[in-house]
Amino acid sequence: MLGALVCSLFGATSPVTRAQPGPGVQRAAPDRSPRDTPPSEATDGVRPGRPDVPAPSRSPRQRPLTAPLGPPVVTAYGASGTFGGVGLRSATPTGHPFAAHAVDGWRFLPGQSAYFPAVTPDGTVVMANEPQTDNQLLPTARQMVLSTFDPRRLAFRNEVIATTTGRTEVSGPWAGAAGLVGGGDVSDVELVRQDGGWRIAFTSAMPYWGWDAEAAGVYPTLGYLRRDRGGDWVADPRRSRTALDLARRSHRGAPACQQEATASGRVSAPVGTCHMPAELAQLPRSRALVVTQYASSDAATPSGRISVLDPAGQVLASYAYPRISLPDGKRLVVHPREVNADPTGRRGEERFVVIFDAVGAPGAPTPPFAMQEFRYDDRARTIRPVSVPVLSGDVAANGSPVGFETAQYARDGSLWAAQARTGTLHGAPVAVYRAAGGRAVLGGRPGCSAPQGWHGERWATACAPDARVAAAAPLGVGRSLVEDHATGAMLLTTMSGVVLPMLPPGDATSPRALPPIDLGLDGLVDRRVARIGPRKTAIDQRTGSLWIPVQQLASHASCSTWPCAPAALDQWLFRVDVRAALRP
């Protein structure tokens, strides 16, 4: 992920051994309805506002279910011979019925790792592909790819995106390693409504690497997939846009994206940059796309940017994030990373929340990651912060504040946010901010709102949530939050491979955590050696299927010194039947 730009590249030093098939692995039947991750992560004593009270260290593996086994609640999909010890199981470590299904033709291309997913209206799961370094600045492949899995047809495909000159493979240039790697990442995918139909929109943080653009072309910065007559989701180059397209389509495009030179300093053909687009979300009324831009655009604005685009690729508004100075005078560089849209927003008052990665002075501890709420007015075409950048005010046992990792608005407009102890793999309680009656969830709170003309003050202001889910703390860093509309459950998935269902609070009660679901990733491969873990999740709201890509990243065994030749590493997709899991 883009956050890996401030993390180390590799953490494993031992050789990776390929998982062997077990006799329990089945052939798939149709579905009718940047850090090493340790096997489990105990809490490090995070307590809301109370550093002196340790939290209990309990793993979900200590609480197996006693109900008889039935149809699988958890299903793993992947290539034959890649399921390791989980292929021998009929239940997860928490006792949920389990099946491992080998899918014919399941194969991610060399150098690619499974990344963020989206679910289409026909149930197809579309997965972005990212470099196996978990860092878009260190590519490991030679293509730009989105992988699709149709559980009805048990069909896996790799949709390879072409450049503007039709190339499907581009590499170089790096001194001494020309020709090894290149291609382009896919940094996010989103199901969007466009011109009366559904499409998959995707962004690329690094769609161009300084090669001869006149001959090889460039990849799209904003791209689309559409469904063809055969039912496959395929590239839609007519709607896709390069960075230069985005810069030129409106006068507002120039601040967000600019023309740039190639790595050699000369332009063989005009190319552009949009400063590493990270994640995107579609606003509920205007249907515009909010995009976070991770990197700085110039020396005057060392932090990133937030832009709003229409689906055709016209930049409607762009917000350069101001310089951040701490009370002690020290500066922070902050990178807008995650964005989520409030589904209850009104025309002219559409809100979204952004989570930032933050970098302090060289050698200083990593600052906690803050969250901030914004408003987009599609009539004035303006982006305005409505809250200051906030933390929850929760602290770890050593007194240090915890930061936000991922967030999700629920259908009622309430905001759920997963926390973690900064710079560690330890989780913290999930913070819940109740809906504010049509007003901004964070910006409508005393002490949390941003004044008109806010320009970087009060970074990391404590903004207390209405409720917390303490059961999340022992389960590790949160990777994803997503809501199942039918049950109202908010589903937290953590790096350790655990899904925690949480029921929303009633009028006078707190959220209730239900028994966690351990996916059993420790049995997939030796996680002390191989770098595997879940990514963001997506849910099929029709069936209650939670889809969880489980990626494998490069280790020293597969890439001891970057750049190295693209390697094929096993990747998986897990499905959790949420409604079966929550059934009494």
Disulfide bonds with the S-S distance in Angstrom:
Cys257-Cys274 2.00
Cys448-Cys463 2.20
Cys559-Cys564 2.05
